[in-house]
Amino acid sequence: MGLVENPFFARLFIRIGARNEARGQAQLRRELLAGLAGHVIEVGAGTGLNFPHYPPTVERIAAVEPEPTLRARAAEAARRAPVPIDVVDGLADALPSGDGSADAVVVSGVLCSVADPPAALIEFRRVLRPGGELRFFEHVRSSGAGRGRWQDFANLVWPHLMGGCHPNRDTVSAVRRAGFDLVRLRELTFPPGAKVSVVATRVLGVARPR
């Protein structure tokens, strides 16, 4: 289901991901996942960088990753994780999970690259139980005029180089339009002090279906 092969991007992701964890992104992942419990669906799990940071109150995780190289790395990481994790193939807008089956859906660096963000967000609502949470850590279009225009310009080429990643998506507005209410939202720059990076403007938040 949903085979999405991009070995060049996968190798680049593996290299960049490890560097960013050492620069402080691991702490942001712990903040993203703090307080989770029950059944979690992580969409776009990549190489499993979130896995070590799940709290023991999480009973099981279905980690969905469509790219084969990344999925293989995630399966290795799952074996070392502190909670039970099943790594599966699938797409954000067609999750292999039942209606209302998840206490939380987790995405980090995913909504920038899915082909149809509204369809993905509707799918997240489908699998969430009443009162469930969407946890997200995403890069977004900056509200600053200069950086925002720079992101718009970069978007002409960036998706072709970076596995479909769009640096200028207004993800927070998309979450609201999909029928979620924001519970918590923190805006930040990562890495701190970044001047030219088109993916430095980040949001870390929690939302619940209305």
C-alpha positions in Angstrom: 0.0 0.0 0.0 1.2 3.5 -0.9 4.7 2.7 -2.1 6.6 6.0 -2.4 10.2 5.3 -3.4 12.7 8.2 -3.2 16.1 6.8 -2.3 18.0 10.1 -2.9 15.8 12.0 -0.5 15.9 9.1 2.0 19.7 9.2 2.2 19.6 13.0 2.5 17.0 12.7 5.3 19.1 10.2 7.2 22.1 12.5 7.1 20.3 15.7 8.0 18.1 14.1 10.6 21.0 12.9 12.7 22.7 16.3 12.7 19.5 18.1 13.7 18.9 15.8 16.6 22.3 16.7 18.0 21.4 20.4 17.5 18.4 20.3 19.8 15.6 18.7 17.8 15.5 15.7 20.2 14.3 18.0 23.0 11.6 19.3 20.7 10.5 15.8 20.0 10.2 15.1 23.7 8.0 18.1 24.1 5.9 17.0 21.2 5.2 13.6 22.7 5.0 14.4 26.4 1.8 13.1 28.1 0.7 10.8 25.3 -1.1 7.6 26.3 -2.9 4.7 24.8 -2.9 3.9 21.1 -0.9 6.3 18.9 -0.6 6.5 15.1 2.5 8.2 13.9 2.2 9.3 10.3 5.4 9.7 8.2 7.6 8.1 10.8 10.8 8.5 8.7 13.7 6.7 10.3 12.0 6.6 13.7 13.5 9.6 15.3 10.5 10.1 17.5 10.6 6.5 18.8 13.0 6.9 21.8 11.0 9.8 23.2 7.6 8.2 23.6 6.5 8.0 27.3 5.8 4.6 28.8 2.1 5.5 29.1 1.8 4.8 25.4 0.5 1.2 25.0 1.2 0.7 21.3 2.2 2.7 18.1 1.3 2.1 14.5 4.1 3.9 12.7 3.2 4.6 9.0 6.0 5.3 6.5 5.6 4.9 2.7 9.2 5.3 1.7 10.9 1.8 1.7 14.4 2.9 2.7 13.1 5.1 5.6 10.6 2.4 6.6 13.5 -0.2 6.9 15.4 2.2 9.2 12.2 2.8 11.2 11.8 -1.0 11.7 15.3 -1.2 13.1 14.6 1.8 15.4 11.3 0.2 16.6 13.2 -2.8 18.0 15.1 -0.5 20.3 12.1 1.6 21.3 10.8 1.8 24.9 7.2 1.1 23.7 5.7 -1.5 21.3 5.8 -0.2 17.7 4.5 -1.7 14.5 6.0 -0.1 11.4 3.7 -0.3 8.4 3.4 1.0 4.8 0.6 3.5 4.1 -0.2 7.1 3.1 -1.4 10.0 5.1 -4.7 10.2 3.3 -5.3 6.4 3.5 -4.2 5.1 6.8 -4.5 1.4 7.5 -6.5 2.0 10.7 -10.1 1.8 11.8 -12.4 4.7 12.5 -11.9 6.1 16.0 -9.0 3.7 16.7 -6.4 6.2 17.9 -5.9 8.3 21.1 -3.5 10.5 19.2 -2.1 11.1 15.7 1.5 12.4 15.6 3.2 14.1 12.6 6.6 15.8 12.4 7.8 17.2 9.2 5.0 15.5 7.2 2.3 18.1 6.3 4.8 20.0 4.3 5.2 17.2 1.8 1.9 15.3 1.6 0.2 15.7 -1.8 -3.2 16.8 -0.3 -3.0 18.3 3.2 -6.7 18.7 3.6 -7.3 15.1 2.7 -4.6 14.0 5.2 -6.1 16.0 8.0 -9.6 14.7 7.3 -8.1 11.2 7.5 -6.5 12.0 10.9 -9.9 13.1 12.2 -11.4 9.8 11.0 -8.9 7.6 13.0 -9.0 9.7 16.1 -11.4 8.8 18.9 -13.6 11.5 20.4 -11.4 13.7 22.5 -8.2 12.4 20.8 -5.3 14.7 19.9 -3.3 15.7 16.8 0.2 16.4 17.8 2.3 18.2 15.2 5.8 19.6 14.8 6.0 21.2 11.4 7.9 23.9 9.5 5.6 26.5 8.0 5.5 29.8 6.0 6.8 32.6 8.1 4.5 35.5 9.0 7.5 37.8 8.4 7.2 39.4 4.9 10.9 39.0 3.9 11.3 35.4 5.0 7.8 34.5 3.7 8.7 35.8 0.2 12.0 34.0 0.3 10.1 30.8 1.1 7.7 31.4 -1.8 10.6 31.8 -4.1 12.4 28.7 -2.8 9.2 26.7 -3.3 9.7 26.9 -7.1 12.6 24.4 -6.8 12.6 23.1 -3.2 9.9 20.4 -3.6 11.8 18.9 -6.5 15.0 18.5 -4.5 13.5 17.6 -1.1 11.0 14.8 -1.7 8.0 17.0 -2.3 8.6 19.2 0.7 7.0 22.7 0.4 8.6 25.3 2.6 5.7 27.8 2.5 2.6 26.0 3.6 0.3 27.6 6.1 -0.2 24.4 8.1 -1.9 26.0 11.2 -4.7 27.4 9.0 -5.1 24.1 7.3 -5.5 22.3 10.6 -8.2 24.8 11.6 -10.0 24.5 8.3 -10.0 20.7 8.7 -12.2 20.9 11.8 -9.6 21.0 14.6 -9.4 23.4 17.5 -6.0 24.4 18.7 -5.3 23.4 22.3 -1.7 24.6 22.3 0.6 26.2 19.8 4.2 27.3 20.1 6.1 29.1 17.3 9.8 28.8 17.1 12.9 29.0 14.9 15.0 25.9 14.4 17.9 25.9 14.5 17.8 28.9 16.8 19.2 32.0 15.0 18.8 30.6 11.5 19.0 33.4 8.9 18.6 31.9 5.5 17.0 28.4 6.0 13.6 28.2 4.3 12.5 25.6 6.8 13.5 27.3 10.0 10.1 28.7 10.9 8.4 25.9 13.0 5.3 25.3 14.9 4.8 22.7 17.7 1.2 22.2 18.7 -1.8 20.1 19.9 -5.2 20.2 18.3 -8.5 18.3 18.9 -11.3 17.6 16.5 -14.4 19.8 17.0 
